[in-house]
Structures are given as C-alpha cells and as structure tokens.
Amino acid sequence: MFYSYKKNILFVVITLFSIITSVLIFAFGEKLNSDDMLNKYKEKLKMRYEDPITLDIKLSKKELEGWNGLKARLKVFREACKTLYDPIVSPFNKTITNSSNPESFSATSKSGSKSGNYSIQVLQIAKKDKIASNPIKKDKKLKGGIFTIKSGGDVLKIDFSKGGTLEDLNNIFDKLKTKLVTSSVTMIDTENEMLILEVNNEGLKNKLTLDGDKNLLREIGFLKSPNKKLLTEKHYKLKDLKKHVFNGNYSIENEVLVINEKSKIAVTLPNPVSITKTSILESEIKLDKVIKKKDEITITNKTKNNNNKKTPIGTIDEVKVGRIKLFGEPLISEINGEKQPETKKEDDKNKIKSDDQFIVILKENNEEIFKIKLEDTKGSWQKLKIEIGKDLKDLSIAHKLLFQNDSIDKLLSIKKLNLFDPAKKTSNENYNYITEAQDAKFLLNGVQITRDKNLIDDAIRGITLTLKSPSNKQETLNVTNDYDKIVEDIQKFIDEYNNAMLYLKNVTDFTPKKKLDEILKEEEQFERKSFEEKQFAKLSGDFFKGTMNRDFTARTLKVRLRQYIASTPYSMNIKKAIKFLIQIGIKNPDHVNESVDNENLKAGYLYVDKKVLKDKLETHFDEVKDLFAHTEEGSIIKNNGIAVKLVELIDAYIKRTIRNKDKSSTKGICQIKIEGLESKIKFLDKRFDRAADGNKKRLALFVRKIKRMEEAEEKGKRMKARIDSLNPNNNNR
C-alpha cells in the first residue's frame, strides 16, 4: 500500500517537471541557444551602462581638444597684435634705405631707425694689413726660426725652427687654425711662389707687427732690408694739420706754429697714434716775450671833446689800430688816456693767473691722455723729447695735440713735431705691403667720422652703413618708413582676427544633441579626409562645432573681441584725427561689392582697404601708429591702444597664470577649462571602468543561470525519458 502511494507521488513530480521542461523547450526551442542569449544580454548591458559614459567621454575629449585649439588660435592672434608695437619687430619702427651712390656706400635699417635724409661722403675706406714674401723657388729650403705676429692686442707664435719651404710655413698656419691672420701660397710662375699674410680685421688698431728672428723675416721677404732714410723720423707738416681753436688765436709760417697769449689751440693728427709704453713725443719749442708795436691810432667820435685827454675805447664809436677796426665795448683799459680803475683791477687779476704753457695729448672726444708743463726757454729754441708711455696706465689712441698758453705776455712757438713709437717705426715701415691698414673716414652731414671698420652701426641710430669706396662728392642716404611692411602686418593682424572669430563662431554654434552612433560615424568620416582637410576643419573650429555652445566664457570672448576692434582706445575728450579702425580702411565688407562667405560675415569678418590704409600712413603716420599702441599716464611702455588691449584680453585666456595688480596670481581661463575637462575625463574613465566591471559581474551571473537552465533541460529530458519508460502504453508497444 505504502509503496503504491510513494510511486504515485513520484509520478506526479515527474509529470510536473516534464510540463516545466516542455514549456522551456517550447520557449527556447528544442535546445537553448546560450551564445545568442549571451551576446544579446551583453549588448543590452553595454547600451545601458557603458555607452552613456562613452558618449560623455567622447564629447568631453572633443571639447578639451576644442579649448586647446582655441588657445592655439588666440596665441597666433596675440603674436599678430604684439607685432604691431613690439619695439624689436614692429613694422612702425622699420625703415627702407636708399643710397644715391650704392657703389660708394650702402645701408640697411633695423628697429629704432627714423625716417630722414643724410648727407654722406666716403673719404677713405678701412683696410687690412696685407704683406707678401719675395718670390721664392718652391723647392728652396729656408733657414729655421721663430717669430710672432701681433694684431689688435692678440699674439700668434710661429715655430718654424726646423725650416722648410714656403709651403711648409703655410702648413704651420693651417694647423694653428688661427683667426688672427689668413695665409696663402700663390704661384708666380712655374718655379716661384709667394706667401701672403692678411690680417683678418681692418683698421689701424689691428695693424700687423712681426717680431722675432729678423734674419728669417728678411730672407722670406716680409721685411725689407734696413734703409737709413726710413729710420729717420718724419715730422708732421704743421701747416696741413687741421686746427681747433678752443680760445685765443694762432699764426703759422715756415712750419712754425705760434700760439698767442691766453690761447688754447689743438691740431688733429694725420692718423690716430696708438700710445704704447715706448711712445715718444718729440718737438722743438720756444717761448718769447710779446713785443708790442706802436700802431697809429685814429679815433672817431661823434661828440667833440675839447680836452686833450685821450678817450677810452668804451666811449667811442670806432677805433682804427693799424689795419684793424675795433667797435663797441672796451677791449683794453685805455689808450694814452685816463686810467680806468675797474679795468685795471681785471688786469691785476689776470696777472695773478697761471703763466704756464702745456702740451696735452687728447683722445678723439677731447678726453685728456697725457699733459706736460713746458719750461721757459728764454727766447731760444730747445729740443723736447718725452717718453710719454712710461707712467701711463691708460694706453689709449691719440687723435689730437693741444697747445695751451696761459701767459699774458709770452708767445709759444712749436716746430718739428712728432708722436711715434720707435720700437714699431723701424719694423713697420719696412714691411713688404700689398695693402696697408687704415681707418675708414667719412663725412656725415658735414661732420668727419673715423671708424676702424667699414661696417658702421653706431653713426646713425638704427642704420648700418657699409662703406665700399671713396667718393668725390657728398651723396644722399634716404631713409623712409616701410609702408608696405606696415600694410602687410596690419593685414595679417586682421586675418588672424577673422580666423579667431570664425573659430569662436563654430564652437559656440547651436547643434542638437547627438547619439553615440552618430559621433562614431562622424569620426569615421573625418578619418577618411585628407590631411589638409583635417587641418582646416580643426583650425577653423568646424571639427569642434557646438562643443562650447553653452559655455559663457567662450561667448563673452567673442563679444569682447568685437567690442575692442570696433571701439576707440581714446577717451571722448581727447582730440585725434584717427580714433577708429574704420578711418584707416578697416571695416565690415560690403555685401554687394565684396564676395565674402556668409559664414564669415556671421563671424564678424573684417576687410582691409589697402589704398586707404597706405594714404593714411603717409599723411597721419604717428596717429595710425598710436591707434594700435601708445603710452599714457607717464608709462615708459605701451599701455593703451587697440593692439595693446587685445593682447591683455587674450592673455587673460591663454596664460597659464596671470599676475594681478595686488601681486596675487590666478589661472588663465583656458587653463581652468582645460584642467576641468581633464579632471572630468579622468573621473569618467574611472566611472566607465566601474561600469565595465559591473557588466562583467552581471554577465557572469547570467552565464551561471544559463548553465542551470541547460542542466535543467538535460535533467528534464532524462526525466521525460524515465516517465516514458513507466507508461504502460509504451511497454505494450
């Protein structure tokens, strides 16, 4: 009985399980498709948990790239603004030079030059010392020796002690790789050659000096054989020397220079002389008492004086002393007349003053190098030979000799004047010169200027002169403003403004929200484009369209850029002929006459009328320059103007940190946006990782459930088979 009951219960359970299994088989087919179920579930998990985060990441990355692109675009615009007033590169500070005789001199300009005309005459160009050896057979062996080469304070030692040919000597120069001199061997004919030495720098201060084995130097031919005539010192021709009268007067006759009483007279040396420790000042001098000649004196006076007393000069209209007429105030106290007490006092004072005589050596700027007091020669000629270099610390270059006579009753006479260095004289005059060093000399607006080189950048501010050859008349250097360069840089300024405004227009445009599949499709299409198309899309902001549509700072920047361009940098009470960009030809294009893309019009496109701009530059140069940048409120730097204000605005966006007036610092707007988006992307990446981990767990749980279902299916099949085996009908069959 119990067995029968138990059998019936088992039959009921198996029947129920068979029904459930049948339902599952009916629902999923004869066999569960676990792979298909897994893929569908996986896709649903991705769409629900991962795709929203992926979309947010992609949009954030695109916005981040858009802000970096805006920062780069603003940097380019800032450079275009800064160029208009930077003292080094500003086109307003640049000029064009034009020489009326390019064969005599040329000129180039740099920052800081001013327009104008200059009169220039090249008297002589600077040259280098260049000496040559004698023609020597190429296989001739020269005796050995050691010598030194000096130039401009530098010394080069040549060790030719082993001797050899001229080519061997030239190889020594090549191995030294010196910048002091250049050596070369020239074949004169098939048998003879010549060694040429050339100093690398021009001017008298770089004159070449050879010291050492004189016999070797003479054998080579660099030095000529001594000549007694050459060893005799030559004196300056006093008559030909240029005179400078500081005060008083002088006379010259038969190469004797006479300095009058109370006089200071300077003479310019024919060539500047480098003062050394062995330099000598040589002359003959004489001091004579003044002999006053009694000249016939004729006095004319409108007022007749009945007295026989002579009239002081101060009371007459005209006095003739020999051939000289004197007018006006008294020049002497009296002429055989009454004594004038006040004038007498002045004469007494003069007698108290110095009664000495001096010779002074001066630099080009009249700065004193050396000064010597002269002894009284008592009317006879005396030779003067002074070793001036012994006690001097400042071994400068002498340009002038000053003769100072403080006496009121003596004349200073000078003849046979010379300033030289005996240590150099005997050798320098014997060199076998091809060309001899000399300084450049030229007249600039009538003033003679001397330099030790032909490239001169300190005579005219911002202008570099290149002297090429002497000219027989004064030529003209014309310096004008470079209007074409100014127009070019202003055009670039407007172009970069248009580019920045187009970029801002694109990134702030309204665009509807996009789904992830639309974003992916756009990225796929973008990758198919050429490199140039990709660059244009990014530089114009088209690739980042709408990424900053809801960003207040980007929209504010667009508005403020337009305001700065359209407004004036001056206050209303300041009167200027040029106060707005529209006055110099910078304006919005005409819709009818200008073929401009409508998108650029929306972006605030500006157009430059170059003809109007150039006309304004020629007529109102300074005011056009000041419109972009000028100084106010006692500032020494440009602190106002359209370009200056635009730079300040852009700096607030693109700089990493901004220094405030209270010395505190804040981050730039672009930097804040970039750092915020970078933090957001990092957060989203972590959030995506958590969502991906969650989906993995959900998928694992789903896999376990599918396995249980598969196991239940197999178990159901086995139970079904077992039930089928217990059915009596099946057994009968």
Number of C-alpha atoms within 10 A of each C-alpha: 5 7 7 8 10 10 10 12 11 12 14 11 12 17 15 12 18 21 14 15 21 17 12 18 16 11 11 11 11 11 13 17 12 14 11 10 13 16 12 11 17 17 11 13 19 16 14 13 17 20 17 14 20 18 17 16 20 15 18 18 17 17 21 23 18 26 25 17 18 24 21 15 22 23 20 17 24 23 14 22 27 20 20 22 22 17 16 12 15 19 24 27 23 25 24 19 20 15 18 15 15 15 12 20 24 18 20 17 21 17 18 16 21 20 15 12 14 16 16 24 25 23 20 18 26 23 22 23 25 22 21 23 23 18 18 21 17 17 13 11 13 19 15 15 17 17 17 14 17 18 20 16 8 9 13 17 14 16 15 17 12 11 16 15 18 23 17 15 20 17 15 14 20 13 8 11 11 12 10 18 20 16 19 17 18 13 14 12 11 8 11 15 21 21 22 20 21 19 24 15 22 23 23 26 18 23 21 24 16 20 14 14 13 17 14 19 19 18 16 21 21 22 24 18 13 13 11 8 8 13 14 10 14 13 14 17 16 22 15 12 14 12 17 14 13 12 12 14 14 18 11 14 9 9 15 18 21 21 24 24 22 21 21 22 22 21 19 19 20 13 12 19 19 16 21 21 15 14 21 20 17 19 18 17 24 21 23 16 14 13 9 7 6 8 10 10 14 11 15 12 12 8 9 7 10 6 7 7 11 13 17 20 21 15 12 18 15 17 17 15 14 11 8 8 11 14 13 12 12 14 12 13 20 17 13 10 13 12 12 12 9 9 15 14 12 11 13 10 10 15 13 8 11 12 15 16 24 16 19 18 23 22 17 14 8 15 13 15 18 18 15 12 11 17 13 16 14 12 15 11 15 16 13 14 14 14 14 20 18 13 10 13 10 11 16 14 18 23 20 26 24 22 22 25 26 21 21 19 16 24 23 27 21 20 22 18 21 19 25 19 19 14 12 15 14 17 18 16 15 18 24 18 20 13 13 18 22 23 21 26 21 21 16 19 13 12 10 13 14 19 19 21 20 22 18 17 16 11 13 14 13 18 22 20 19 18 25 18 17 17 17 9 10 19 20 17 22 17 22 17 21 17 20 12 16 21 19 12 19 22 19 16 22 20 18 21 25 20 23 26 25 23 27 28 26 22 27 21 16 14 12 6 8 10 11 18 11 11 14 13 10 12 12 11 10 14 10 10 11 9 10 8 12 15 13 12 16 17 20 22 27 19 22 25 23 22 24 22 17 13 12 10 14 20 17 10 16 19 13 13 18 15 11 16 21 15 13 17 21 15 8 9 6 8 9 11 10 19 22 21 19 19 14 22 19 21 18 14 17 10 11 7 7 10 9 14 10 10 12 15 15 11 19 20 22 19 18 20 15 17 12 14 21 18 14 18 21 12 10 14 16 14 17 22 20 20 22 25 24 21 13 12 7 7 10 9 11 17 16 21 23 22 27 22 19 20 19 13 16 19 19 18 24 24 17 14 17 17 13 9 7 6 7 9 11 13 16 19 22 22 19 16 18 19 13 13 20 15 12 16 20 13 13 17 16 12 16 19 14 14 19 16 12 15 20 14 12 15 17 13 12 16 17 12 12 18 14 12 16 16 12 16 21 14 15 21 17 13 18 19 12 12 16 13 12 12 10 9 9 10 9 6 5
